[in-house]
Amino acid sequence: MQGILTMPLLMMADVPVHLEGKQVVYLLHGSEFVFPPLNAFCLLSYIILATVSYNQSHSTNIPQLVLAAVSHLLPTAYTLTIMSPINKKMARLAGLMAGGVAQGNEKDEGHLMLEVDFRQTQKKWQMWSYVRGVIMVGSAVAGMNALVQL
């Protein structure tokens, strides 16, 4: 969800695009270390809750807990299938822009096309990130509903 708040800051018109590219790469790289373990922990928590709930009372809440666990997997699947290719493209474009700046080619037409492509990819990322945010909110609601039902 941090991307919804962060990406607009990385799309400021007065910041050179190649610097935004570096910042986007840092953001994506940093999130690789935070979110996979967090997602694994949450999924494991749902599995433990379902097991404990079933073992203690043969609860009827198992379907809600299973739904919560499955809905928790949806944002991860969405990220891997839709967002990851966009992330990789932005990282690739950022690397190409950084190389062009290092060689003094930032005024070349090819470099300017990279900047335009990077900006368009950022907008695409932001739009798809909103969709992911809605999925994540739905997952959180399913999880809270299952926990309240316990």
PEUR-V810098 format. One record per residue. RES is the residue in three letters. PHI is phi in whole degrees, 0 to 359 (none if undefined). OMEGA is omega in degrees with one decimal (none if undefined). D_CENTER is the distance of its C-alpha to the mean C-alpha in Angstrom with 2 decimals. Layout:
RES;PHI;OMEGA;D_CENTER  RES;PHI;OMEGA;D_CENTER
//
This chain:
MET;none;-177.9;6.82  GLN;297;-178.5;7.96  GLY;297;179.5;6.58  ILE;299;179.6;9.00  LEU;273;-173.1;11.61  THR;275;-173.2;11.21  MET;302;177.3;11.07  PRO;302;177.6;14.45  LEU;289;179.6;15.95  LEU;268;-179.9;15.10  MET;239;-177.7;16.88  MET;286;-174.2;20.23  ALA;296;-175.8;23.16  ASP;272;176.6;25.33  VAL;262;178.9;23.06  PRO;304;-173.6;23.73  VAL;298;-178.1;21.00  HIS;294;175.5;21.38  LEU;286;174.6;20.67  GLU;298;177.8;17.50  GLY;301;177.2;16.57  LYS;298;-179.2;17.30  GLN;296;178.8;15.26  VAL;297;178.8;12.10  VAL;299;178.0;12.91  TYR;297;178.9;13.47  LEU;299;-178.6;10.24  LEU;295;179.9;8.29  HIS;294;179.5;11.15  GLY;295;-178.5;11.24  SER;290;177.6;7.86  GLU;295;-178.5;9.20  PHE;269;-175.5;12.07  VAL;268;-167.1;10.93  PHE;281;177.5;8.45  PRO;301;176.8;10.33  PRO;295;178.3;13.59  LEU;296;178.0;12.60  ASN;297;179.1;11.55  ALA;297;178.8;14.79  PHE;298;-179.8;16.78  CYS;296;179.1;15.94  LEU;297;177.7;16.76  LEU;299;178.1;19.87  SER;298;178.4;20.83  TYR;297;179.7;20.94  ILE;295;178.4;23.02  ILE;296;178.7;25.32  LEU;299;179.5;25.79  ALA;295;-179.7;26.68  THR;294;-180.0;29.09  VAL;297;-179.6;30.73  SER;299;-179.7;31.06  TYR;292;-177.5;32.67  ASN;293;-176.0;34.94  GLN;277;-172.8;36.18  SER;220;-173.6;36.97  HIS;47;-172.5;36.09  SER;300;173.7;33.94  THR;273;-178.9;33.10  ASN;277;-177.5;29.61  ILE;304;179.0;28.41  PRO;301;179.1;27.12  GLN;293;178.9;24.99  LEU;292;176.9;23.58  VAL;295;177.0;22.95  LEU;300;178.9;21.25  ALA;297;-180.0;19.03  ALA;295;179.8;18.20  VAL;295;179.9;17.56  SER;293;175.9;15.46  HIS;289;178.1;13.35  LEU;282;-177.4;12.85  LEU;301;178.7;11.81  PRO;298;178.3;8.10  THR;293;178.0;8.19  ALA;298;178.7;10.47  TYR;299;-179.7;8.67  THR;298;-177.5;5.70  LEU;292;-175.9;8.80  THR;270;-173.9;10.98  ILE;252;-173.0;9.60  MET;281;-176.5;6.55  SER;300;176.3;8.04  PRO;299;177.6;11.33  ILE;292;177.3;10.36  ASN;301;-179.6;8.91  LYS;296;178.5;12.21  LYS;295;179.1;14.23  MET;297;179.2;13.30  ALA;295;178.9;14.17  ARG;296;179.2;17.29  LEU;297;178.6;18.35  ALA;298;177.7;17.96  GLY;296;178.3;20.18  LEU;295;178.6;22.65  MET;295;179.7;22.90  ALA;298;177.4;23.50  GLY;296;178.4;26.14  GLY;295;178.4;27.77  VAL;293;-179.8;28.04  ALA;298;179.7;29.50  GLN;269;179.3;32.06  GLY;77;-176.6;32.86  ASN;259;-173.6;31.72  GLU;293;178.0;29.54  LYS;262;-180.0;32.12  ASP;293;-179.5;32.39  GLU;298;179.0;31.51  GLY;298;179.0;29.18  HIS;291;178.3;27.19  LEU;296;176.1;27.14  MET;293;176.2;25.83  LEU;298;179.3;22.94  GLU;298;178.8;22.19  VAL;296;179.1;22.37  ASP;298;179.3;20.12  PHE;297;179.1;17.52  ARG;299;179.2;17.81  GLN;295;178.8;17.59  THR;292;175.6;14.46  GLN;300;179.9;12.89  LYS;295;176.9;14.18  LYS;298;178.7;12.93  TRP;301;-178.1;9.30  GLN;297;179.9;10.00  MET;299;-179.6;11.76  TRP;292;177.4;9.34  SER;291;175.3;6.70  TYR;297;177.6;9.84  VAL;298;178.3;10.41  ARG;299;178.0;7.31  GLY;299;177.5;8.57  VAL;296;177.6;11.95  ILE;298;-179.2;11.22  MET;294;177.3;10.02  VAL;296;177.0;13.18  GLY;299;177.4;15.22  SER;296;178.9;14.29  ALA;296;178.5;15.30  VAL;296;178.1;18.43  ALA;298;178.5;19.35  GLY;295;179.1;19.09  MET;295;178.5;21.17  ASN;299;179.6;23.62  ALA;295;-179.5;24.15  LEU;290;178.8;24.76  VAL;293;-178.9;27.14  GLN;287;-176.8;29.01  LEU;297;none;29.82
//
